[in-house]
Amino acid sequence: MEFSSKLLENAVYEMSQLPGIGKRTALRLVLHLLKRPEAQTQNLSKALSKLREEVNFCTSCHNISDAELCEICASPKRDATTICVVEDIRDVMAIENTSQYRGLYHVLGGKISPMEGMGPQDLNIAPLIEKVKAGGVDELIFALSSTMEGDTTNFYIYKQLEGVGIKTSTIARGISVGDELEYADEVTLGRSILNRVPFETSIKAN
């Protein structure tokens, strides 16, 4: 792809580094920004810079937050005895959109995947184990995507908590095997949360 401007080329290159954005799409987006009022482009730039510089991660659940504790963890209306374990911040948003869950979350930041060099030590698993062992948690809900990596991560955490004496469950398989949680429709995801099953049952089923 030939560019008439080095500035344009650099902007397209940086835009194309985003997931799912190829060079042609990046070019369209950059040209669109050039057509918009300068203030809009500056506002976008400031918002991204402010996000990168000032964003926090909740010290309890690792969700994105503006404060030390996210709004969910800080809310007295949430059930602190139930923790839903998810892979990604997008999964928190997906489950929250169902309005069917009133407990807390724990964001792992990924799944165990030896092929990608991702081990338990690379995820937020240790803080979860410490939190559960400290007491006050009655149920852990595994809500990772139903892939081999997701099932491996669920099982690893389950084994780490053997003997602790808490209930472990997994969301019902209304979510198709291999599907990513964030793409499930709200009704299906909501029903999966409500109709969750004991984790031991899901192991036997597999």
N, C-alpha and C positions, 0 to 999 in steps of 0.2 A: 504494500500500500504506500503510494507516494504522497507526501505532504508538501504543501506550498509554504508551510510555516513550521519552524522548529518548536515554537510555543504550542501550536496545535498538536504536533506529534507527541510532545511530552505529556500534554493533558490527556490525549487518547490512550497513551501507554498506561498512565496511572489509573485511568478509569477501567481499562481492560483487566487490571489485576483483581477486580472484584469478582466474586464467584458468579458464574453464569453469564458474564459479560464478555462477549467476543470483541474483536477489533471494530467490526462494522457497527455493532450496537453502541460501543463506546464512542465512535465518531458521531453517531446520531445524537447521543446524549450531550456531548460536548458542544456540537453545533446548536443544539436546542438552548443550552445555557447561554451561548453567545447572543442568541436572538432575544432572550429575556432581558428585562431591565437590570442594570448593573447591581442595583440594591438586592435583588433576589439572589443573585450569585454570591454576593458578599454575605448575605444572611445564611446561606447554605454552608459556606466556608467557615463562618464563625460558629455555627451550630456544631459542625463536625470537630472543629478544634476544641471547643468547650467540652464536648462529649469526651474526647480523648484525654483531655487534661484533668477534668474534674469528676469523671464518673467513679463511683465506688461499687464494691461488691459487698453484699450483706455479709457481716461477720458470722452470721448464724447459718444461713442457707445457701450463700454464694450467688444469690440472684442479683441482678443489676439494681442499684439503689442510689438515691441522692444523699442518703445518710448512712450512718453506721449500721443500722438495722433497716431492712426494707419495710414497706408499708404492711406487707402480709405478716411478717414476723412480729412487728410492733403492735398489731391489732389485738385488742383484748377479746374480740369477737371470734377469733380463730381457735380451733381445737388443737392445743399444743401437744396432745397425747397421740396424735396421728401425723405421721410424716410420709409424704409422697415423694419417692425417689425418681428423679427424672435426669435425662442426659443433658438437656440444653435449656437455656432460658426461654427459648421459643416454645418448649413443651409446657412450661409454667403458664405462659400466655394462653396456649391452646386449652389447657384444663380450666383455667380461670374463666374463659369464655363460655364454658358449659354451665356455670353457676350451680354445679352439683357437688362441689367439694369445698369443705370449710376447714380443713386441717392446714398443716404447714407443709413446706417443701424442703427438699435438699437437692441442689443442682450438682451433679457429678462433674460436669464439664467434658463429657465424652463417654466412650465405652471401652472396655478392655479389648484391644485388637493387636495381637502380636504382629500381624502383617504390616500394620502401620506404626509399629514400635510404641504402642500405647499400652502400658502396664498399669497395675493397680496404684503404683506409686505416683503415676502421672495424673491421677484423678483425685477428686475430693472425697475419697472413700474413708481415709483415716479419721477425719473430723466427724463423719457420720457415725462410725463405730464408737468413737469416744462419746458422742452425744447420746446414743442409745444406752451405752453402758453406764452413763451417769445417772440414769433413771428418769422417770416421768414420761416415757414413751411407751404406749400400749400396743401400737400397731405400726408396721412399716409396709407401705404399699409400693410394690415395684411397678413403675410405669415407664419402663424403657421400651424402645421399639422391639417388635417381635422378630429380631434377626438373631443369627448365631452369636454375634458379638453382644447383643443385648441380653440374651439368655445366659451367656457366660458370665457377664457382669452381675446379673441377678444372683446366680448360683454362688459366685465368689463371696458376695456380701452375706448371703444366707449362711454360708459355712463359717464366716467370721463371727456370726452372732449365735452360733449353736450353744445352747446352754444358758443363754441370757434370759429366756423365758418371755419373749414378746411374740405377738401374733405377726406373721408375715403373710401378705397376700399379694396377688398380682391382678392387674386389670383384666376383665373378661375378654376373651378373644373375639369380641365384636370387631376388633381391629385385625385386619387380614395379616397373616404371617408375612413378614418381609416389609410391611408398610412402616413408614416413618410417622411418628405420633402427630407431628405438627400438621400433616395433610389430611388427617381424619376429620370427618364432619363433626360438628358440635354435638348433635344428637347421639351418634354412635359412640363418641368419646365419653359423653356424659353417662350413658348407660353402662359403658365398660367400667367406669369408676364406681357406680352404684352397685353393679353386679360382680364386683371383684371376688376372686376365689382364693382359698388358702394356697400359699406358694407351694407347699408340699404336694398338693393335688396337681398343680401344673407340671411339676417335675415328673410325677408318675405318668401323666398324659403324654409326655415327650419320650 
